[in-house]
Amino acid sequence: MLELAPETAADRLVRRQRLAERRAGPLVIVHRGAAAFAPENTLQAYASAMDHGADGVEVDVRRTADGVLVLFHDDTLERLTHGLGAVSEITARELLALEPRSAYGRPLGGTPPSFVQLLDLARQRAMLLHLDLKEPGLETEIAQWLEAADCWDHVVAVNEPNATALRADPRLPPLLRYKVPGLYAGRLDLDPEAVQTALNQPGDMILVDDPRVATRVLGRPAYEPVPLVRLFLITRRPPPEMPAVADATFNAARHLAALAGQINVHSESALLALLQAPVPDPVTGAEAATRQQARAARIVERAWAADRLGEQGRKSRAVVRALERVVRERTAHPDWRYHGLDAALAARALGRLGSTGSAAVLVDAFRRLRSEPEPGTVPELPGYPATWAELRWRVHLFPALGDLRSRAARRFLRQYVAMNEAARAWGPPLFEEATRALLRQNVAWDEIARLLASPNSAVRGTALIECLDEGNEERRLALRAAAPWALSLPRARTLPVRGASPTPIELPWLPPSGDAAQ
């Protein structure tokens, strides 16, 4: 178990004074940490947010299969890691062992910290917290840790879902109000006028993805780094009792672990056989549940095989053709977690392989999506329009197109970033992703300058931060022409996948004995 190290009375007094000063506002809260500097929801990202003038961070809390509270946003693993399934299906050790996925030349995932590590960092930095409990059943333990760490005063916001009891806890101080909805939407957090307008509104806080422009508008120091250190202790304690899971529940991670022990994972022919294996047809009636579980298992196997082929650089003609076929014929499933997952990772594999001739296949598959799909063609996703079920496909397609430097990819990406509201024909617009992908293509400085002057704030802001942090001669020229003020912002310091902020490196946080840790 991780336990917080003792805090002296003097340190506690200083921390509480700093918290009171921060709460006086206005507050800058950074969504999932400063992801331009380190992968989202990592200690490095939280520390970097504070280093660049923020007052606190928004974090996402989940529980692993062995009861560890960890910080991880997504319902599924595959956007940020090369794992499949959910955080709740694997142990903390298995989560830490997953390789982070990369996109646009940088890691997306990092070392997911535990909730105790978050509180340790929050105490060191007098860091305010916006808590988002991503699943039910976490409130009691979170309250226990907030009490043990004397961190109730750090909490300024708690999302309503899954947190009714926590929000009503008398130990929780009055929650603060956001001045406007999250400025990260449409990358308004990178528009000085939008940030200033938001700060002028009633309320206490603004929520951003990147703190640099808000820091500049508020006149705060642009960069004041503080070492990232570890103060918690490792002690033995039995893991908490977890509710039993029904045997009939499909567990993607366990299914793949068993599969990996049955085949040669480095054999192209074995992986191709998995990729090309037929998917059971859906049925209705008494056999429907069993058949859908079999379909989920086959989809996961195909997605896993596609990912392995891409990571192993298997670019034979047979592999490319098989991956393209999966992209064209993505598999439907009533559970959105599996719907089209095979095609999504087949697209990423084609991008990883640099199969430029496949760009037209990806674009064609994307264009076949419609804003009002026929009934039964997409799964139900409670609370969201039907097109959200296809979001996974689009999220993975843009990084793949960014890797495929070709005329077909470049033409489509240019058209997409110019669409504005017309892009909703394919569901929730992904202008940030499309802009990053376009900037991975061969584009001249004048086209970059046009992106920097786009009327679409998501395109404009994404282009600005990409040009600043991933600068080259063309991008610097474009910035000088279209947004010279941005050149005074501090650049993100590129970090290794499992490294730390500019100072000490984060170490693994599980004890070698294999005991559960918090």
N, C-alpha and C positions, 0 to 999 in steps of 0.2 A: 504494500500500500504506500502511496505517497502521503506524507503528512506535512503540513506547513511548519516551517521552523518558527521558534518563538520570536515574538516581536517585543522590543523593549518599550517601556512606557514613553520614553522620549521620542522614539521613532513613531509610535502610534499618535502622539500629540502632533508632531509635524505633519504626518499624513492627513489627519483630520482637518488641520488648518488649510492644507493645500486643497482638500476636497471642498471645503466651504468656499474657498476663493474661486474654484472652478464653477461650482454651482451658481455663483452670482451671475455667470453668463456674460456674453452669449457663448453657447457651447458649440463646438464642432465635433460631431460624432462620425466616425468613419465606418462605413458599411463593410463588415467582414475583414476589417483591417486594410491597410494600404497595399492593395494587390499589385500596384505598379512596381513596388519595391520587393515584394516577396509573395509567394502563393497565398491565396485567401485563407482566412481562418487558421493562421499559424502564429506562433509567438513572434516570429520575425515581422510579420505584417502588422501585428498590433504594436510592437515596439517602434517600427518605422513610422506608423501613424503619429505616435507621440513625439518621435524625433522631429517630425515636420509640422509641429504646432497644434496637433489635435488635443482635445480634452478627454476623449474616450472612444470606445469602439462598440459596434454592434456585433454580437456573436451568436452562433447557432449551436444548440446543444442537442446531442443524441446519446444513446446508450449502446454499447457493444453487447455481443451475445454473452460475455462473461461479466457484465454489470459495470463497465467503466464508462463514466461520463466523459465524452469527447466532443470536440468542436468540429463539426462537419455539416455543411449546408444541405447537400443534395439528398434526395430520397434514395438514389442509387449511386453506385461507385464509379461508373464508367466515364463520366465527364472528366473527373479529376485524376483518376488512377487507371491502371490496367486491370483492375479487378472488376468483377461482375456481381450483381446482387446488391444487398443493402448493408449498411453499417451494423444493423441489429442481427445480421446473419453470421457475423464473424467475430472472433475474439480481438482484443486490443492488440495482441502480438501480430495477428494476421493482418490487421489494419495497418500497423506500422511497417510491415514487410512488403506491402504493395508498392510497386514502382509507380511514381507519379507520371501522369500523361503530360505531354507537351503540346503547345500550339503556338503558332506565330513565332517560333524560335525561342520560346521560354517555357519553363515548367508551369503547369496549372495547379498541380497538387504539391504538397510538401509534407512535413511531419505533423499529423493532426495532434494538437496538444490535448491534455486532459483538463477538466474543469479546475482541478487543483492548481495546475500550472498557470491557468488564467488568473486565478485569485492571487497567486504569488506575484505575478507580474503587475497586477492591478495595485497591490499594496506597495510595491517598489516605486511605481510611477504615479501614484494617486490617480489612477485611470478610472474614469467613469464607464459604466457598463449599461448597454441596452441588450437585454436577454431575449432571445427568441427560442423557445422550447419547441423543437420540431416534432415531438411526439408526446403522448400522454404518459403519466406515471413517473415524471422526473421531479416534480415539485418538492416532495418531502426531502429528498436527498440534497437538492440544491439549497433549500432553506437551511439544512443542517450545516452545509459547508459555509454558507454566508455567515451563519452564526459563529462557527468555529474560527473563521478568518477575520471576524469583526468587519465584514465587508457590506453590510446592509446599506451603508451610506454611499457606496459606490454605484448602486443601481439607480438609474434615472428613467428607465423605460423597460416595460415588459410587454411583449406581444400578448394579446388576449387568448388566442387559441392555446389550449393545453396548460394554461397558467391561472385559472380562476382562483384557486386557493392561495397561490403565491402573491397575486395582486391584492388579495384581501388581507394578507398577513400584517398585523399591527406593527411589526418590526420594520416593515418597508417604509421608507420616507415617502412623502408625496412625490408622485411621478411628475416629471417635467413634460412640457408640451413642445412639439416641433412647430416651428414657425410656418413651414410649408411642407408638402409631401417631399419625399426623398429627392434631393437635387441630382442624385446619380442617374435618375431616369432622364434619358435624352442627353446625358452628359452636360447638364446645366451647371454641374459643379466645376466645370472648366471654363465657364463664361463669367468674367468679373462682374459684368452688369447684372446678370441673373443672381449671382451670389450676394451682391450688395442689396439688390431688391429684396431678396429673401431675408437678409439680416435686419432689414427695416420693418419687417412684419411683426405683429404681436407674437409672443411665445418666448421660449427659452433656448431652442436648439435648432441646428440644421444638420441634415444627414447627407453625407457625401461619400463617394467612392475614393476620391483623391483629395487630400487636405491642402495641397499646395496653393491653389488659388484663394481659398478661404483664408488661409494664413496670411497671404499677401494683402488681401482686402482689409483684414483686421489689423495689419501692421505688426504682426508677431514675427519673431525671428524665424527665418526660413528653414534653418536646420540646426538643431542642437542635440547631437547624439548622446545617448546614455548607454553604458554597457548593459548587455542582456546577460544576467547571471541567474544561477539556480540556487534557491535557498531552502527548498523542501527536503524532507528526509524520507528514506525508504525504510518501511517497517513491515513486519509480517502481520497479516490480519486475514481472516477467512473472507472469501468473496461473498457478496450479498446473494441471498436466495433469489433466483429468477423464476418467473412463471413458466410452467411447462409449455412447450410448443407442440401442437398436434403433429403426429407422425405424418399425416397426409399433407402438411404444408410443404410446398416446394421451396427448397433452399438452394439458390443458384450457386452460391459459393461451395457448399458441401458437394453438390452434384459435380462441379468442375474439379474439385480436389480428388474425388474418386475417379473421374475420367482421366486425369493426368497420370494416375498410377496404372492405367490400363493400356495406354498407347505411348508410342514414342513421340514426344512433343516436338522433337527436332526433325521429324520425318515429313518431308513435303507431301509425300503420297498419303500418309496417315491424316494430315491436316486437310488435304484436299478432299479426302473421302468424307470427313466430317462436314466440310463446307458444302459438299454437293449432295449430302444425304437428304432424301425427301422428307418433307414435314407432314405429319399426320393431318388428314383433312378434318375440319371441324364437324361436329355432329351435335344433334339436339337430343333431349330426353335424358334417360338414366345414365348414359355413358358420357354426357357432355363434360362433367367436371374432370373425369379421368383423362379424356381426350385432350382437354385444354391444358392439363398439366404436362402431358406428353408433348404437346406443341411448344409449351414454354421451355421444356428441357431441350428440345431440338433447336429452337431459336437461340438459346444461350450457347449451345454447342457450336452452332454456325458462327455466332458473333465471336466467341472465344477463338475458334480456328482462324477466322479472318484476322483478328488482332495479332495472333502469333505469327501468321504468314507475313504480315506487314512489318512487325518488329524484327523478324529474322531476315528481312530483305529478300524474300523469295519472289523474284520478279520474272519467273518463267512465263511463257505464253499461256500455259494452262492455268496458272494461278490468276493472272490478270483477267482472263476470260471468265473464270469462275467467280471472281469478285465482282466483275461487271454484271454478271447474271443476277447475283444476289441483290445488287443495287437496283436493278430493273424490276425485280420481283420480290421486294421486301415483304416479309411475312406479317400478316395481320394477327392481332391477338386481342381479346377483350380486356386484358389487363394491360394498362398503358405502360407498365414497367418493361414489358417484353415486346410491345407492338413496334415493329420495324427496327428492333435492336440489331438484328443481323445485318441489315442494309446500312445502318449508321456506322458500324465498325468496319464493314467492307469498304465504305467510302473513305474512312480514315486510313485503312490499309493501302488503298490505291494512292492516296496522297503521300503516305510514308514511303511507298515504293517509287515515287516520282514518275508514275505512269501518265505522262502528259496527254497521251492519246485518249485517256479515260475521262478527261475533263468534260467533253461533250456528253458523255453518258451521265455524269453526275448532274449537269445542268438540265438535261432532258428529264431526268427523274424528278428533279426539283420543280420544273415547270408543270408537271402533271398534277401537282397538288392544287386543290381548289378551296375557296373560302367556305363553301357549303357542301361538304362531302355527302355522298349518298348514304342513307341510313344503313348501319351495319358495317360500313367500311372502316370505321375507326372506333376505338374503345370509348367507353364513358369515362370522363374525368370529372368527378363531382365539382361543381362550382366554376367550371371553365368551359369555354366554347369547344366544339368538337375539334377545331383545328389545332388546339393546344396539344392534342395527342400526337401530332406530327412534329412537335417542337424538337424532340431528340434528334430526329433526322436532320433538321435544318442546322441545329447547333453543331453537329459533327460535319456537315457538308462544307461549311465555310472554311474551317481550318484546312480541310482536304483541298479545296480549290486554291487556298493560299499557297499550298505546297506545290501545286501543279501550275508552274509558270508557263502559260500557253495563251494563244490568242483567244480560244474559246472561253477559258476561265476569265481572262481580263475583260472581254466584251460583256459577259454576263454580270460581273461584279460592278462594272461601270454603270450598267443599266439599273442594277438594283439600288445602288446608293443614290441614284437620281430619282427614284420612284416616289419618295415621301409616302403619303397615305396609300398610294396604289399598292405598296408592298403588303398591305393587310390582306390582299387576295390570297396570300399564302399563310395567313395566321399572324401571330405577334411579330412585328417587324424586328429584324436583327441587324440594324444599321451599324452598330459597333463592330459586330463580327465581320460583316461584309467590308467595312472600311479597313479593318486590320488585314483581311485577306487581300484586298486590292493593293494595299501598300507593300505586300510581299511580292507583288508582280513587278515587272520592269516599267516603272512610270517616271516620267520626266518631272522636273521641278515645277513647271508651269501647271501641270495637272495636279500636283500635290498642293500648289497654292490655291487652286480652285476648290479642292476639298477643304482647305483651311478657311475658305470664304463661303462655304456652303450654307444655304438658308436652313438646312437641317442641323440642329444643334448636336445631335448624336454623331453625325458624320464629322462636323466641324471640330467638336471636342476630342473625338477619338483620333483624328488626324493630328491635332495639336500635340497630344501627349505622346503619340507614337513618334512624331518628328523630333520631339524634345528628347525622349529617352533612348530612341534608337536612331540617333542622328547620323547622317552622312552629308556629303557636300550638297546634294540636291535638296535634301530636307532642310538643311540650315538656310540655304538660299530661299526656299519657299517660306520659311518662318520669317526671315528678314523682310520678305515682300508682303506677307499677309498678316502676320501677328508678331511684330517685333517685340512687344512687351513680354511675350512668353519666354524669350531668351534669358530673362533674368531669373526664372524659376530654377530651383535646384533640379538636376537630372536624377532620375532613379539610378541607383547603383546596382548593376546586374549581380544577382546572387546565384550560387549553385543550387541545385534542386534541394539538397538536404543541408544547406549551409545556414548561416545565421545573418543577422543584420550586420552593419559594418564592423561590429566588434566580435564578441566570443561566439563560438559555434554551439548550437543546441545539441545536446547529447540524448541518446535514447533514454526513455523514462520508465521502462519496465525493469523490475529487479530480475537478475539472472536466474533466480530460483524458479521462476514461472508462476509465482503468486500473482493474484489479480492486483491491479494498481488503480488508483483513482487519479 
